[in-house]
């Protein structure tokens, strides 16, 4: 890593020189020749925010980061202490630590079969109690390897091993509140301030409703049938009850409201409803409708997402249909947000034609506000135009580097991280399934800094972006059009320094009225403390 203050550097791409010295554009490694944008396809200035001034504290912190190169312990401590916004791409069951899942399996009295899959008791022939993992270190390690990516077998693809883990530890994940307590504590300890995590609400009831009603290719007619007699609302009621129970269990597990609450008690958490994209069209549409209706009814739920491998035969054959389903339902539930796993594909995993349209349809047909993974960007038809559209619409990309490498084998220059940034597409770093991947968000930030030569101000803006593009209620601290690299405060807070303990009266009222802005202000307070601790050190 070289100098972290980029603004004085000579532009590497001459066709970008007219846009000014933007941190988001400079020092990006060249794309492969076939992917490099031609001059006539260069991003327009309208897709980018004006460059912001770099403060003395930021320069000092950048110098500290530069001086820490080659000193692993200092770098590790730096990235652990770095404020890192929020995690917007997080699957609850895959986010809890594997060791905690084993603990939950023991608490539930589960058994482990020969394939290292958790099964219901009693433990018969070919199984043994999960409790044996307390005393048998070898058995415990076998479970950890089967339930995570630790030392995954060389004779199995990372893709297959990753997705197989969920079926193996599934019975240990029924206590949603306990899982959330484990994950929330980790998020806070990683110096993050917000979490959106994915769960499947009222799963069995949604499936039963779909099967009972039966599929209708006329989506409006199908929707009316689901609503008839309050059927869909009964499923939504069950999902609300599930959330209530999970919240009570979380508060008890995390000791919230006691004299010694866990760190996770102070974390704002919102749920994203998962839809199993590999299911039948009837079940997929019904799960979508449940999630959309739930997001408009219960403020704890904010969005819908599609999960399961995007490369499954059923996922591929029904992809365009599912995008049209979402397009229809978004018209019915305009206040529900949408973030989609799209482009979680790589050459060799699917046919070449399947790489050409998934992100495009997620954005242009379904109307996704964020994209998860987006790895196949440069294989999409007219991908430069797509990237410019995403930049103009401010469609953010959730980037979990570790799972992209483990599942798809995509890393470094093969990853479109730089292509997104070059075109001004907002990027947020995320963990995906940190328990399965055996990583945390600090690892992802450190990987990004090392791999893509990111300096402190770029890391800071990535952290800011993860709150700016969150589906947090209320308005932003940052003025419209100033993200992802400018970050100028809204007029109400223009006279106050972000993060100050005592903002002006007008700004204080704005923060009180807008939880999103308040969360962002809290991160700015953390940045000020972080910079005071590092700016004067070498």
C-alpha positions as CSV (number, residue, x, y, z in Angstrom):
1,X,0.0,0.0,0.0
2,X,1.3,3.4,-0.9
3,X,0.3,6.9,0.0
4,X,-3.3,7.1,1.3
5,X,-4.0,10.7,0.3
6,X,-4.8,10.5,-3.4
7,X,-5.8,13.9,-4.5
8,X,-2.4,15.1,-5.8
9,X,-1.8,12.0,-7.9
10,X,-1.7,12.1,-11.7
11,X,-4.8,10.4,-13.1
12,X,-4.0,6.9,-14.4
13,X,-6.9,7.1,-16.9
14,X,-6.6,10.2,-19.1
15,X,-10.2,10.0,-20.2
16,X,-11.2,10.7,-16.6
17,X,-9.0,13.7,-16.2
18,X,-11.8,16.1,-17.0
19,X,-13.8,14.9,-14.0
20,X,-11.4,16.2,-11.4
21,X,-9.2,14.4,-8.9
22,X,-11.8,12.2,-7.3
23,X,-10.7,9.7,-4.7
24,X,-13.2,7.2,-6.1
25,X,-11.5,7.2,-9.5
26,X,-7.7,7.2,-8.8
27,X,-5.2,4.5,-8.5
28,X,-7.5,1.7,-9.7
29,X,-5.7,-1.2,-11.4
30,X,-6.5,-1.6,-15.1
31,X,-9.3,-4.0,-16.1
32,X,-8.4,-6.8,-18.4
33,X,-8.1,-5.5,-22.0
34,X,-11.4,-6.9,-23.0
35,X,-13.2,-5.1,-20.1
36,X,-11.4,-1.7,-20.2
37,X,-13.9,1.1,-20.9
38,X,-13.4,2.9,-24.2
39,X,-13.1,6.7,-24.2
40,X,-16.6,7.1,-25.6
41,X,-18.0,4.9,-22.9
42,X,-16.4,6.8,-20.0
43,X,-18.5,7.6,-17.0
44,X,-20.2,10.9,-17.0
45,X,-19.5,13.5,-14.3
46,X,-23.2,13.3,-13.3
47,X,-22.5,9.9,-11.8
48,X,-20.0,11.2,-9.3
49,X,-20.0,13.5,-6.2
50,X,-17.7,16.4,-5.9
51,X,-14.4,15.6,-4.1
52,X,-14.3,16.5,-0.4
53,X,-11.6,18.2,1.5
54,X,-9.2,16.0,3.5
55,X,-8.8,17.1,7.1
56,X,-5.6,17.2,9.0
57,X,-6.8,14.4,11.2
58,X,-7.5,12.2,8.2
59,X,-4.0,13.0,6.8
60,X,-2.5,12.0,10.1
61,X,-4.5,8.8,10.3
62,X,-3.5,8.0,6.7
63,X,0.1,8.5,7.6
64,X,-0.3,6.1,10.5
65,X,-1.8,3.5,8.2
66,X,1.1,3.9,5.8
67,X,3.6,3.6,8.6
68,X,2.0,0.3,9.7
69,X,2.7,-1.5,6.5
70,X,4.7,-4.6,7.2
71,X,3.6,-4.7,10.8
72,X,0.8,-7.3,11.0
73,X,-0.2,-6.7,14.6
74,X,-0.5,-3.0,14.1
75,X,-2.5,-3.4,11.0
76,X,-4.8,-5.9,12.6
77,X,-5.5,-3.6,15.5
78,X,-6.0,-0.6,13.2
79,X,-8.7,-2.5,11.2
80,X,-10.4,-3.8,14.3
81,X,-10.7,-0.3,15.7
82,X,-11.7,1.3,12.4
83,X,-15.4,2.3,12.5
84,X,-17.1,0.2,9.8
85,X,-20.6,1.4,9.3
86,X,-23.2,-1.4,9.1
87,X,-23.5,-4.8,7.7
88,X,-26.2,-4.9,5.0
89,X,-25.6,-8.4,3.5
90,X,-25.8,-10.8,6.4
91,X,-27.6,-14.2,6.6
92,X,-28.5,-14.8,10.3
93,X,-28.0,-18.5,10.3
94,X,-24.7,-18.3,8.5
95,X,-23.5,-15.3,10.5
96,X,-23.5,-16.9,13.9
97,X,-20.1,-18.5,14.9
98,X,-19.8,-22.2,14.3
99,X,-18.8,-22.7,17.9
100,X,-22.0,-21.1,19.0
101,X,-24.0,-23.3,16.7
102,X,-22.4,-26.3,18.3
103,X,-23.4,-24.9,21.7
104,X,-27.0,-24.5,20.5
105,X,-27.0,-28.0,19.1
106,X,-25.9,-29.2,22.6
107,X,-28.6,-27.2,24.3
108,X,-31.3,-28.7,22.1
109,X,-30.0,-32.2,22.7
110,X,-29.3,-32.8,19.0
111,X,-27.4,-35.7,17.5
112,X,-24.7,-35.7,14.8
113,X,-24.8,-38.3,12.1
114,X,-22.0,-39.8,10.0
115,X,-22.2,-36.9,7.5
116,X,-21.8,-34.4,10.4
117,X,-25.4,-33.3,10.0
118,X,-27.4,-32.3,13.1
119,X,-30.4,-34.6,13.5
120,X,-33.2,-34.8,16.1
121,X,-32.8,-37.0,19.1
122,X,-32.8,-39.7,20.3
123,X,-29.3,-40.6,19.0
124,X,-29.5,-44.0,17.4
125,X,-27.1,-46.2,15.4
126,X,-24.7,-44.1,13.4
127,X,-25.2,-40.9,15.4
128,X,-23.7,-39.5,18.5
129,X,-24.8,-36.7,20.8
130,X,-23.6,-33.2,19.9
131,X,-22.7,-32.9,23.5
132,X,-19.7,-35.2,22.8
133,X,-18.1,-32.2,21.2
134,X,-17.5,-30.8,24.7
135,X,-14.9,-33.5,25.5
136,X,-13.9,-34.9,22.2
137,X,-11.7,-32.3,20.5
138,X,-11.4,-34.4,17.3
139,X,-15.1,-34.8,17.0
140,X,-15.5,-31.0,17.6
141,X,-13.1,-30.2,14.8
142,X,-15.0,-32.6,12.4
143,X,-18.2,-30.7,13.1
144,X,-16.5,-27.3,12.6
145,X,-15.0,-28.4,9.3
146,X,-18.4,-29.7,8.1
147,X,-20.3,-26.6,9.2
148,X,-17.9,-24.0,7.9
149,X,-15.2,-23.3,5.3
150,X,-12.4,-24.2,7.7
151,X,-10.1,-26.7,5.9
152,X,-12.9,-27.6,3.5
153,X,-12.1,-30.8,1.5
154,X,-9.9,-30.5,-1.6
155,X,-12.1,-33.0,-3.4
156,X,-15.1,-30.8,-3.1
157,X,-15.7,-27.4,-4.7
158,X,-15.9,-24.4,-2.4
159,X,-19.3,-23.6,-3.9
160,X,-20.7,-27.0,-2.9
161,X,-19.1,-27.1,0.5
162,X,-20.3,-23.6,1.3
163,X,-23.9,-24.2,0.5
164,X,-23.9,-27.7,2.0
165,X,-23.1,-26.4,5.4
166,X,-26.6,-24.9,5.9
167,X,-28.3,-28.2,5.6
168,X,-25.8,-29.7,8.1
169,X,-26.3,-27.2,10.9
170,X,-29.9,-26.3,10.1
171,X,-31.6,-27.9,13.2
172,X,-29.3,-25.8,15.4
173,X,-30.6,-22.5,14.1
174,X,-34.2,-22.6,15.3
175,X,-33.6,-20.2,18.2
176,X,-33.6,-17.0,16.2
177,X,-33.3,-14.7,19.2
178,X,-30.2,-16.5,20.4
179,X,-28.6,-16.4,17.0
180,X,-29.2,-12.6,16.9
181,X,-27.6,-12.1,20.3
182,X,-24.5,-13.8,19.1
183,X,-24.3,-11.9,15.8
184,X,-25.3,-8.5,17.2
185,X,-22.6,-8.7,19.9
186,X,-20.0,-9.5,17.2
187,X,-21.2,-6.6,15.0
188,X,-20.9,-4.1,17.9
189,X,-17.4,-5.5,18.8
190,X,-16.4,-5.0,15.2
191,X,-17.2,-1.3,15.6
192,X,-20.3,-1.3,13.4
193,X,-23.5,0.6,14.2
194,X,-26.3,-1.1,12.3
195,X,-27.3,-4.5,11.0
196,X,-29.7,-5.8,8.4
197,X,-29.9,-9.6,8.6
198,X,-31.8,-12.1,6.5
199,X,-34.4,-14.6,7.8
200,X,-37.2,-16.6,6.3
201,X,-40.5,-15.5,7.9
202,X,-43.3,-18.0,8.5
203,X,-41.6,-20.4,6.1
204,X,-43.9,-23.5,6.5
205,X,-47.1,-21.5,6.5
206,X,-46.1,-19.6,3.4
207,X,-45.4,-22.9,1.6
208,X,-48.7,-24.4,2.7
209,X,-50.6,-21.3,1.5
210,X,-48.8,-21.4,-1.9
211,X,-49.6,-25.1,-2.4
212,X,-53.2,-24.7,-1.3
213,X,-53.9,-21.7,-3.7
214,X,-51.9,-23.1,-6.6
215,X,-49.9,-21.1,-9.2
216,X,-51.6,-18.7,-11.5
217,X,-49.5,-17.2,-14.3
218,X,-51.7,-14.1,-14.1
219,X,-49.8,-12.5,-11.2
220,X,-52.6,-10.0,-10.3
221,X,-55.0,-12.9,-10.2
222,X,-52.6,-15.0,-8.1
223,X,-52.1,-12.1,-5.7
224,X,-55.9,-11.7,-5.2
225,X,-56.2,-15.4,-4.5
226,X,-53.5,-15.2,-1.8
227,X,-55.3,-12.2,-0.2
228,X,-58.7,-13.7,-0.4
229,X,-60.3,-14.4,3.0
230,X,-57.3,-12.9,4.8
231,X,-55.1,-15.9,4.0
232,X,-51.9,-13.9,3.3
233,X,-52.5,-11.7,6.3
234,X,-52.7,-14.8,8.6
235,X,-49.2,-15.8,7.4
236,X,-48.0,-12.2,8.0
237,X,-49.5,-12.3,11.5
238,X,-47.5,-15.5,12.2
239,X,-44.3,-13.8,10.9
240,X,-44.9,-10.8,13.3
241,X,-45.4,-13.3,16.2
242,X,-42.2,-15.0,15.2
243,X,-40.4,-11.6,15.3
244,X,-42.0,-10.8,18.7
245,X,-40.8,-14.2,20.1
246,X,-37.3,-13.7,18.6
247,X,-37.1,-10.2,20.1
248,X,-38.0,-11.5,23.6
249,X,-35.5,-14.3,23.3
250,X,-32.8,-11.9,22.1
251,X,-33.4,-9.6,25.0
252,X,-33.2,-12.4,27.5
253,X,-30.1,-14.0,25.9
254,X,-28.3,-10.6,25.6
255,X,-29.4,-9.5,29.1
256,X,-31.0,-6.3,27.7
257,X,-32.6,-4.1,30.4
258,X,-30.4,-5.5,33.1
259,X,-27.4,-3.8,34.9
260,X,-25.0,-5.6,32.5
261,X,-26.5,-5.8,29.0
262,X,-24.5,-7.3,26.2
263,X,-23.1,-4.9,23.6
264,X,-25.6,-6.1,21.0
265,X,-28.5,-4.6,23.0
266,X,-27.7,-1.1,21.7
267,X,-27.5,-2.2,18.0
268,X,-30.3,-1.1,15.6
269,X,-31.3,-4.3,13.8
270,X,-33.7,-4.7,10.8
271,X,-34.9,-7.9,9.2
272,X,-34.8,-8.7,5.5
273,X,-37.2,-11.4,4.3
274,X,-35.6,-14.3,2.4
275,X,-37.3,-15.9,-0.6
276,X,-36.1,-19.4,-1.6
277,X,-35.5,-18.8,-5.3
278,X,-35.1,-22.5,-6.0
279,X,-38.7,-23.3,-5.0
280,X,-41.7,-23.6,-7.3
281,X,-43.1,-20.4,-8.8
282,X,-46.1,-20.6,-6.5
283,X,-44.0,-20.8,-3.4
284,X,-41.5,-18.1,-4.6
285,X,-44.3,-15.6,-5.4
286,X,-46.0,-16.3,-2.1
287,X,-42.9,-15.8,-0.1
288,X,-42.3,-12.5,-2.0
289,X,-45.8,-11.4,-1.2
290,X,-45.4,-12.3,2.5
291,X,-42.1,-10.3,2.7
292,X,-43.4,-7.3,0.9
293,X,-46.6,-7.1,2.9
294,X,-44.6,-7.7,6.1
295,X,-42.2,-4.8,5.3
296,X,-45.1,-2.4,4.9
297,X,-46.8,-3.6,8.1
298,X,-43.9,-4.1,10.6
299,X,-41.1,-1.6,10.8
300,X,-38.7,-4.2,12.0
301,X,-38.8,-5.7,8.4
302,X,-37.5,-3.5,5.7
303,X,-36.9,-5.5,2.5
304,X,-37.1,-8.7,0.5
305,X,-34.2,-10.7,-1.0
306,X,-33.8,-13.9,-3.0
307,X,-31.5,-16.6,-1.6
308,X,-30.2,-20.0,-2.5
309,X,-27.6,-20.6,-5.4
310,X,-28.3,-18.5,-8.4
311,X,-26.7,-21.2,-10.6
312,X,-29.2,-24.0,-9.7
313,X,-31.2,-25.2,-12.7
314,X,-34.5,-24.0,-11.2
315,X,-33.0,-20.6,-10.3
316,X,-31.7,-20.1,-13.8
317,X,-34.8,-21.2,-15.6
318,X,-37.1,-19.1,-13.5
319,X,-34.9,-16.0,-13.1
320,X,-36.7,-13.7,-15.5
321,X,-40.1,-14.8,-14.2
322,X,-39.0,-14.0,-10.7
323,X,-37.9,-10.5,-11.7
324,X,-41.3,-9.9,-13.2
325,X,-42.9,-11.2,-10.1
326,X,-41.0,-8.6,-8.1
327,X,-41.8,-5.9,-10.5
328,X,-45.5,-6.6,-10.1
329,X,-45.3,-6.8,-6.3
330,X,-43.3,-3.6,-5.9
331,X,-46.2,-1.9,-7.6
332,X,-48.5,-3.3,-4.9
333,X,-46.2,-2.6,-2.0
334,X,-44.2,0.5,-3.0
335,X,-42.9,1.1,0.6
336,X,-41.1,-2.2,0.8
337,X,-37.4,-2.1,-0.2
338,X,-35.7,-4.6,-2.5
339,X,-32.1,-5.9,-2.5
340,X,-31.2,-8.9,-4.6
341,X,-28.5,-11.5,-4.9
342,X,-27.7,-11.0,-8.6
343,X,-24.7,-11.9,-10.6
344,X,-23.4,-14.3,-8.0
345,X,-22.0,-16.2,-11.0
346,X,-18.7,-16.8,-12.7
347,X,-17.5,-18.3,-16.0
348,X,-17.6,-22.0,-16.0
349,X,-20.3,-22.2,-13.3
350,X,-23.1,-21.5,-15.8
351,X,-23.5,-21.2,-19.6
352,X,-22.0,-18.0,-21.0
353,X,-25.5,-16.7,-21.9
354,X,-26.5,-16.9,-18.2
355,X,-23.9,-14.3,-17.4
356,X,-25.3,-11.7,-19.6
357,X,-28.5,-10.4,-17.9
358,X,-29.0,-11.2,-14.2
359,X,-27.8,-7.9,-12.8
360,X,-29.5,-6.0,-15.6
361,X,-32.9,-7.5,-14.9
362,X,-32.5,-7.2,-11.2
363,X,-32.0,-3.4,-11.7
364,X,-34.2,-2.6,-14.7
365,X,-37.0,-5.1,-14.3
366,X,-37.3,-5.8,-10.6
367,X,-36.2,-2.4,-9.5
368,X,-33.6,-3.5,-7.0
369,X,-32.2,-0.7,-4.8
370,X,-29.1,-2.8,-3.9
371,X,-27.4,-5.7,-5.5
372,X,-25.7,-8.5,-3.6
373,X,-22.4,-9.8,-5.0
374,X,-22.8,-8.6,-8.6
375,X,-19.7,-10.6,-9.5
376,X,-20.5,-11.1,-13.2
377,X,-20.7,-7.4,-14.1
378,X,-18.3,-7.3,-17.0
379,X,-20.0,-10.3,-18.6
380,X,-23.3,-8.5,-18.8
381,X,-24.5,-7.2,-22.1
382,X,-23.4,-3.6,-22.5
383,X,-22.1,-3.6,-18.9
384,X,-20.7,-0.1,-19.1
385,X,-24.2,1.3,-19.7
386,X,-25.5,-0.8,-16.9
387,X,-22.8,0.5,-14.5
388,X,-23.7,4.1,-15.5
389,X,-27.3,3.4,-14.9
390,X,-26.5,1.9,-11.4
391,X,-24.4,5.0,-10.6
392,X,-27.1,7.4,-11.7
393,X,-29.8,5.5,-9.7
394,X,-27.4,5.0,-6.8
395,X,-28.0,1.3,-6.8
396,X,-25.4,0.1,-4.3
397,X,-23.4,-3.2,-4.6
398,X,-22.9,-5.3,-1.4
399,X,-19.5,-6.9,-1.7
400,X,-18.5,-9.8,0.5
401,X,-15.0,-10.6,-0.7
402,X,-14.5,-13.8,1.3
403,X,-17.6,-15.6,0.2
404,X,-17.1,-14.5,-3.4
405,X,-13.7,-16.2,-3.3
406,X,-14.9,-19.3,-1.5
407,X,-18.0,-19.9,-3.6
408,X,-16.9,-18.6,-7.0
409,X,-13.1,-18.5,-6.9
410,X,-13.3,-14.8,-7.8
411,X,-10.8,-12.5,-6.1
412,X,-8.3,-9.7,-6.8
413,X,-8.2,-8.3,-10.3
414,X,-10.9,-10.8,-11.4
415,X,-13.4,-9.2,-9.1
416,X,-15.3,-6.2,-10.5
417,X,-14.8,-4.1,-7.4
418,X,-12.7,-1.5,-9.3
419,X,-15.0,-1.5,-12.2
420,X,-17.9,-0.5,-10.0
421,X,-15.9,2.2,-8.3
422,X,-14.6,3.6,-11.6
423,X,-18.1,4.1,-12.8
424,X,-19.3,5.7,-9.6
425,X,-21.5,2.8,-8.5
426,X,-21.8,2.8,-4.7
427,X,-20.0,-0.1,-3.0
428,X,-20.5,-1.4,0.5
429,X,-18.4,-4.1,2.1
430,X,-20.3,-6.9,3.9
431,X,-19.8,-10.3,5.4
432,X,-22.5,-12.5,3.9
433,X,-22.1,-15.6,6.1
434,X,-19.2,-14.7,8.4
435,X,-19.7,-17.8,10.6
436,X,-19.5,-20.1,7.6
437,X,-16.6,-18.2,6.0
438,X,-14.8,-17.9,9.4
439,X,-14.1,-14.2,8.9
440,X,-15.4,-10.9,10.2
441,X,-15.9,-7.4,8.7
442,X,-12.5,-6.2,9.8
443,X,-11.0,-9.0,7.7
444,X,-13.0,-7.7,4.7
445,X,-11.8,-4.1,5.1
446,X,-8.2,-5.2,5.5
447,X,-8.4,-7.4,2.5
448,X,-9.9,-4.5,0.4
449,X,-7.2,-2.1,1.6
450,X,-4.3,-4.5,0.7
451,X,-5.7,-5.9,-2.5
452,X,-6.9,-2.6,-4.1
453,X,-4.4,-0.2,-2.5
454,X,-7.1,1.7,-0.6
455,X,-6.1,4.6,1.7
456,X,-7.7,5.7,4.9
457,X,-10.1,8.2,3.3
458,X,-11.3,5.6,0.8
459,X,-11.9,3.1,3.7
460,X,-13.8,5.8,5.6
461,X,-16.1,6.5,2.7
462,X,-16.8,2.8,2.3
463,X,-17.9,2.7,5.9
464,X,-20.0,5.8,5.4
465,X,-21.6,4.2,2.3
466,X,-22.7,1.2,4.3
467,X,-24.9,3.4,6.4
468,X,-25.9,5.8,3.5
469,X,-27.4,2.9,1.5
470,X,-29.0,1.1,4.5
471,X,-32.7,0.8,4.6
472,X,-32.7,2.6,7.9
473,X,-35.7,4.7,8.7
474,X,-35.5,8.5,8.4
475,X,-33.4,10.8,6.2
476,X,-29.7,10.8,5.8
477,X,-27.1,13.0,7.4
478,X,-25.5,13.6,4.0
479,X,-26.9,15.9,1.3
480,X,-28.4,14.4,-1.7
481,X,-25.9,13.8,-4.5
482,X,-22.9,14.0,-2.2
483,X,-22.4,10.3,-1.8
484,X,-20.5,8.1,-2.5
485,X,-17.3,10.3,-2.3
486,X,-18.3,13.8,-1.3
487,X,-20.3,13.4,1.9
488,X,-21.5,16.9,2.6
489,X,-23.9,17.3,5.5
490,X,-27.5,18.4,5.0
491,X,-28.2,22.1,5.4
492,X,-29.7,21.5,8.9
493,X,-26.3,20.3,10.1
494,X,-24.1,22.5,7.9
495,X,-22.9,24.6,10.9
496,X,-22.0,21.6,13.0
497,X,-19.0,19.4,12.8
498,X,-20.1,15.8,12.1
499,X,-19.8,13.7,15.3
500,X,-19.6,16.7,17.7
501,X,-21.1,15.9,21.1
502,X,-23.2,19.1,21.0
503,X,-24.5,19.8,17.5
504,X,-26.4,23.0,16.9
505,X,-30.0,23.2,17.8
506,X,-31.3,22.8,14.3
507,X,-29.0,19.8,13.7
508,X,-30.0,18.2,17.0
509,X,-33.6,18.4,16.0
510,X,-32.8,16.9,12.6
511,X,-30.9,14.0,14.3
512,X,-33.8,13.4,16.8
513,X,-36.3,13.2,13.9
514,X,-34.2,10.9,11.7
515,X,-32.8,7.7,13.1
516,X,-30.7,7.1,10.0
517,X,-28.9,10.5,10.4
518,X,-28.5,9.8,14.1
519,X,-26.8,6.5,13.4
520,X,-24.5,8.2,10.9
521,X,-23.7,10.9,13.4
522,X,-22.7,8.2,15.9
523,X,-20.3,6.8,13.4
524,X,-18.8,10.2,12.8
525,X,-18.3,10.5,16.6
526,X,-16.4,7.2,16.4
527,X,-14.3,8.4,13.5
528,X,-13.3,11.5,15.4
529,X,-12.2,9.4,18.4
530,X,-10.4,7.0,16.0
531,X,-8.5,9.7,14.3
532,X,-7.5,11.4,17.6
533,X,-6.1,8.0,18.6
534,X,-4.1,7.5,15.4
535,X,-3.3,10.8,13.8
536,X,-0.4,11.7,16.0
537,X,1.2,8.3,16.1
538,X,3.8,6.7,14.0
